[in-house]
Amino acid sequence: MFEIRRYTPDCVDEWNQFVAESKNGTFLFDRRYMDYHQDRFRDHSLMFYQDGRLLAVLPAHVDGDTLYTHRGLTYGGLVMSPRLTIVETLALFRELNAMLRFEGLKHVIYKAVPWIYHRLSAEEDLYALYHECHARIVARDYSTNIFLGAGMRWERVRRRGVVRAQRAGITVEHSDSFADFWRVLSDNLGTKYGIRPVHTLAEIELLHGRFPDNIVLYQAVRDGQVLGGVVLYLSPPVVHAQYSSATPEGKSLGAIDAIYERIMHHDYKDWPYFDFGRSTENPDGSGLNEALVFQKEGFGARGLCYDIYEWDL
């Protein structure tokens, strides 16, 4: 029923246009984003055609005998046309599995796109994973998000943070210069967790240059000094906080509270969802960071699970 083709660079325009018009694709699946770290992954992305019409794409890579969808992305899975039906999706996964077995692969690790990122309902893949692939959940990560239209009241500690920031003369600015904030972020992650940001400064500057309307930096500034910042990933209908960090002084003065007050109550108040992202420390979603969750829940955020599935071919 489907013609399955491997993605090649000469398909880039067709791929990107399809993602932009799909019902559950975001700019993370645009090849200009995906391919910034293509040297780290052996790409095995697939395109699914029916009667010459592209109905789905699968961002993926191969490591050993396993297909992943996709370890280099926060979420992944099948990106679908609004025209794709559930019956066709079941057939698609049957034919995908047959092709992967023929290629000698043994396993699939599958990340799904969380439902808040869907522009239309798009969980046909989850139904197919269970009934066609007999997939099992092997990891469940925990994120927190806000329905911005619900008007959840901030906890007092967060409201007081905004007042402290205002009294201290902190201003919140939109910026295209990431260097000062990256020093704050890197120092915090290195001191607290012994890790570095997922993206280097050069990488985030590259991606911002490619997606200036999707990757946005807000900074809290006092007397010309950056005390904190938040990097947003904008994927309608979701405002996602990709990075958030402040100096010790910024934390004491409520710098992050001031930034989120502008984002949630002013600049993006009409967007449906705000996603803080994961609050766990281990790849399988274990190790809940309770202090981090407490901070996010103080803004009115509540739980959203990011699940990872596996099945044997």
C-alpha positions as CSV (number, residue, x, y, z in Angstrom):
1,M,0.0,0.0,0.0
2,F,2.9,2.4,0.8
3,E,6.0,3.2,-1.0
4,I,8.7,3.8,1.7
5,R,11.7,5.8,0.7
6,R,14.8,6.7,2.6
7,Y,15.3,10.4,3.1
8,T,18.1,12.0,1.1
9,P,19.3,15.6,1.0
10,D,17.7,16.2,-2.4
11,C,14.3,15.7,-0.7
12,V,14.9,18.5,1.8
13,D,12.3,21.0,0.4
14,E,9.6,18.3,0.1
15,W,10.4,17.1,3.7
16,N,10.3,20.6,5.2
17,Q,7.1,21.6,3.4
18,F,5.4,18.5,4.6
19,V,6.4,19.0,8.2
20,A,5.1,22.6,8.1
21,E,1.7,21.4,6.8
22,S,1.5,18.3,8.9
23,K,-0.9,17.9,11.9
24,N,1.8,17.1,14.5
25,G,5.1,18.4,13.2
26,T,7.1,21.2,14.8
27,F,10.2,23.0,13.6
28,L,12.4,20.4,15.4
29,F,11.6,18.1,12.5
30,D,12.7,20.6,9.9
31,R,15.9,19.4,8.4
32,R,17.6,22.7,9.1
33,Y,17.2,21.9,12.7
34,M,17.6,18.1,12.7
35,D,20.8,18.2,10.6
36,Y,22.8,20.6,12.8
37,H,24.1,17.5,14.6
38,Q,23.9,15.0,11.8
39,D,27.5,14.0,12.4
40,R,26.4,12.3,15.7
41,F,23.7,10.1,14.2
42,R,23.4,7.7,11.3
43,D,20.3,9.1,9.6
44,H,17.6,6.6,8.7
45,S,14.7,8.9,8.2
46,L,11.8,7.6,6.1
47,M,9.1,9.0,3.8
48,F,5.8,7.3,3.2
49,Y,4.0,7.7,-0.1
50,Q,0.6,6.5,-1.4
51,D,-0.2,6.9,-5.1
52,G,2.7,9.4,-5.3
53,R,1.4,11.5,-2.4
54,L,3.5,12.0,0.7
55,L,1.4,11.0,3.8
56,A,3.9,10.7,6.6
57,V,7.6,11.1,7.5
58,L,9.6,9.5,10.2
59,P,12.6,11.3,11.6
60,A,14.9,8.4,12.6
61,H,18.5,7.1,12.9
62,V,20.1,3.7,13.3
63,D,22.6,2.6,16.0
64,G,23.6,-1.1,15.8
65,D,20.5,-3.2,15.2
66,T,18.1,-0.6,16.5
67,L,16.1,2.2,14.8
68,Y,15.5,5.3,17.0
69,T,13.0,8.0,16.5
70,H,15.1,10.1,17.6
71,R,17.7,10.3,20.3
72,G,18.8,13.8,19.1
73,L,15.3,15.3,19.6
74,T,13.2,16.0,22.6
75,Y,10.3,14.1,21.0
76,G,9.8,12.2,17.7
77,G,7.7,9.7,16.1
78,L,5.6,9.6,13.0
79,V,4.8,13.0,11.5
80,M,1.4,12.7,9.8
81,S,-0.6,14.4,7.1
82,P,-4.2,15.4,8.1
83,R,-5.3,13.0,5.3
84,L,-3.7,9.9,6.9
85,T,-6.4,7.6,8.4
86,I,-6.2,5.1,11.2
87,V,-6.6,2.1,8.8
88,E,-3.7,3.5,6.7
89,T,-1.6,4.1,9.8
90,L,-2.0,0.4,10.8
91,A,-0.9,-0.7,7.4
92,L,2.0,1.8,7.5
93,F,3.4,0.2,10.6
94,R,3.0,-3.3,9.3
95,E,4.9,-2.4,6.2
96,L,7.5,-0.4,8.1
97,N,8.2,-3.4,10.4
98,A,8.5,-5.7,7.3
99,M,11.0,-3.3,5.7
100,L,13.1,-3.0,8.9
101,R,13.2,-6.7,9.4
102,F,14.3,-7.1,5.8
103,E,17.1,-4.6,6.5
104,G,18.3,-6.8,9.4
105,L,17.2,-4.5,12.2
106,K,16.0,-6.1,15.5
107,H,14.4,-3.3,17.6
108,V,12.6,0.0,17.4
109,I,12.8,2.7,20.1
110,Y,10.0,5.2,19.5
111,K,9.4,8.6,21.0
112,A,5.9,10.1,20.4
113,V,5.0,13.7,19.9
114,P,3.3,14.9,23.1
115,W,-0.4,15.7,22.4
116,I,-0.1,19.4,23.3
117,Y,2.1,19.9,20.2
118,H,-0.6,18.5,17.9
119,R,-2.4,21.0,15.7
120,L,-5.1,18.3,15.1
121,S,-5.6,15.1,16.9
122,A,-2.7,12.8,16.0
123,E,-2.5,9.7,18.1
124,E,-3.1,7.1,15.4
125,D,0.5,6.1,15.9
126,L,-0.1,5.2,19.5
127,Y,-3.0,2.9,18.6
128,A,-0.9,1.2,16.0
129,L,2.1,0.8,18.4
130,Y,-0.1,-1.2,20.8
131,H,-2.2,-3.2,18.4
132,E,0.2,-3.7,15.4
133,C,3.6,-3.5,17.0
134,H,2.8,-4.8,20.5
135,A,5.1,-2.1,21.8
136,R,5.8,-1.6,25.5
137,I,6.6,1.6,27.4
138,V,10.3,1.5,28.4
139,A,10.6,5.0,29.8
140,R,8.3,7.7,31.1
141,D,9.6,11.2,31.5
142,Y,7.8,13.9,33.5
143,S,7.2,17.4,32.2
144,T,5.0,20.2,33.5
145,N,2.8,22.5,31.4
146,I,0.2,25.2,31.8
147,F,-3.1,25.8,30.0
148,L,-2.6,29.5,29.7
149,G,-6.3,30.2,29.2
150,A,-7.2,28.4,32.4
151,G,-5.9,31.3,34.6
152,M,-4.1,29.2,37.2
153,R,-3.1,31.5,40.1
154,W,0.6,31.7,40.8
155,E,1.8,30.7,44.2
156,R,2.7,33.5,46.6
157,V,6.4,32.9,46.4
158,R,6.4,33.4,42.6
159,R,4.3,36.6,42.8
160,R,6.6,38.0,45.5
161,G,9.5,37.2,43.1
162,V,8.0,39.5,40.5
163,V,7.6,42.3,43.0
164,R,11.2,41.9,44.2
165,A,12.5,42.1,40.6
166,Q,10.5,45.3,39.9
167,R,11.7,47.0,43.1
168,A,15.3,46.0,42.3
169,G,15.0,47.8,38.9
170,I,15.3,44.6,36.9
171,T,14.0,45.0,33.3
172,V,13.1,42.1,31.0
173,E,14.5,42.4,27.5
174,H,14.1,40.4,24.3
175,S,17.6,39.7,22.9
176,D,19.3,38.2,19.9
177,S,22.7,38.0,21.8
178,F,23.1,34.6,23.6
179,A,26.7,34.9,24.8
180,D,26.0,36.5,28.2
181,F,23.1,34.2,29.1
182,W,25.1,31.1,28.0
183,R,27.8,32.0,30.6
184,V,25.1,32.1,33.3
185,L,23.5,28.9,32.1
186,S,26.9,27.0,31.8
187,D,28.1,28.2,35.2
188,N,24.8,27.0,36.8
189,L,24.7,23.6,35.2
190,G,28.4,23.0,35.8
191,T,28.2,24.0,39.4
192,K,24.9,22.3,40.3
193,Y,24.9,19.2,38.1
194,G,28.4,18.9,36.6
195,I,27.0,19.0,33.1
196,R,26.9,21.4,30.1
197,P,24.0,22.7,28.1
198,V,22.8,20.3,25.4
199,H,23.7,23.0,22.8
200,T,26.9,24.8,22.6
201,L,26.8,28.6,22.2
202,A,27.8,28.2,18.6
203,E,25.0,25.7,18.0
204,I,22.2,27.8,19.6
205,E,23.4,30.8,17.7
206,L,23.3,28.8,14.5
207,L,19.8,27.5,15.2
208,H,18.5,30.9,16.2
209,G,19.9,32.3,12.9
210,R,18.0,29.6,11.0
211,F,14.8,29.9,13.1
212,P,14.6,33.5,14.5
213,D,10.9,33.3,14.9
214,N,11.0,30.0,16.7
215,I,14.0,30.3,19.1
216,V,13.7,33.4,21.3
217,L,15.7,34.7,24.2
218,Y,14.4,36.8,27.1
219,Q,16.9,38.2,29.6
220,A,16.6,39.9,33.0
221,V,19.0,42.8,33.2
222,R,20.0,45.3,35.9
223,D,22.6,48.0,35.3
224,G,23.7,46.4,32.1
225,Q,24.3,43.0,33.7
226,V,22.4,39.9,32.7
227,L,21.0,38.2,35.8
228,G,19.0,35.5,34.2
229,G,17.4,34.3,31.0
230,V,14.9,32.0,29.4
231,V,15.2,30.5,25.9
232,L,11.9,29.7,24.3
233,Y,11.1,27.3,21.6
234,L,7.9,28.4,19.8
235,S,6.0,25.6,18.1
236,P,2.4,26.6,17.7
237,P,0.4,25.9,19.8
238,V,3.1,25.6,22.5
239,V,5.5,28.0,24.1
240,H,8.3,25.8,25.5
241,A,11.0,26.8,27.9
242,Q,14.1,25.1,26.5
243,Y,16.6,26.8,28.9
244,S,16.0,28.8,32.1
245,S,18.7,30.0,34.4
246,A,19.8,32.9,36.7
247,T,22.9,34.0,38.6
248,P,22.8,33.8,42.5
249,E,21.9,37.5,42.6
250,G,19.2,37.0,39.9
251,K,17.7,34.1,41.9
252,S,17.5,36.2,45.1
253,L,15.9,39.1,43.2
254,G,13.3,37.1,41.3
255,A,14.8,37.5,37.8
256,I,13.2,34.3,36.4
257,D,9.8,35.2,37.9
258,A,9.9,38.5,36.2
259,I,10.7,36.9,32.8
260,Y,7.9,34.4,33.1
261,E,5.5,37.1,34.1
262,R,6.1,38.9,30.9
263,I,6.0,35.7,28.8
264,M,2.9,34.2,30.3
265,H,0.9,37.3,31.1
266,H,1.8,39.6,28.2
267,D,3.7,38.4,25.2
268,Y,2.3,34.9,24.8
269,K,-0.8,35.0,27.0
270,D,-3.0,34.1,24.0
271,W,-1.1,30.9,23.2
272,P,-2.8,27.7,24.3
273,Y,0.0,26.0,26.2
274,F,3.2,26.7,28.0
275,D,5.6,23.7,28.5
276,F,8.4,23.8,31.1
277,G,9.9,20.6,29.8
278,R,11.2,17.7,31.8
279,S,12.0,17.8,35.5
280,T,13.9,14.5,35.8
281,E,17.6,13.6,36.0
282,N,17.9,10.2,34.3
283,P,17.2,9.1,30.7
284,D,14.4,6.8,31.7
285,G,12.6,9.6,33.4
286,S,13.5,8.5,37.0
287,G,15.1,10.9,39.5
288,L,12.4,13.5,39.8
289,N,13.9,16.8,40.7
290,E,11.5,17.9,43.4
291,A,12.9,21.4,43.8
292,L,12.6,22.1,40.1
293,V,9.0,20.7,40.0
294,F,8.1,22.9,43.0
295,Q,9.3,26.0,41.2
296,K,7.3,25.1,38.0
297,E,4.2,24.2,39.9
298,G,4.4,27.6,41.6
299,F,3.5,29.1,38.2
300,G,0.5,26.8,37.9
301,A,2.1,24.0,35.9
302,R,0.8,20.4,36.1
303,G,1.9,17.1,34.8
304,L,2.5,15.8,31.2
305,C,4.2,12.5,30.5
306,Y,6.7,12.0,27.6
307,D,6.7,8.3,26.9
308,I,9.2,6.1,25.0
309,Y,8.2,2.8,23.5
310,E,10.1,-0.2,22.3
311,W,9.2,-3.2,20.2
312,D,11.1,-6.2,18.8
313,L,11.0,-6.8,15.1
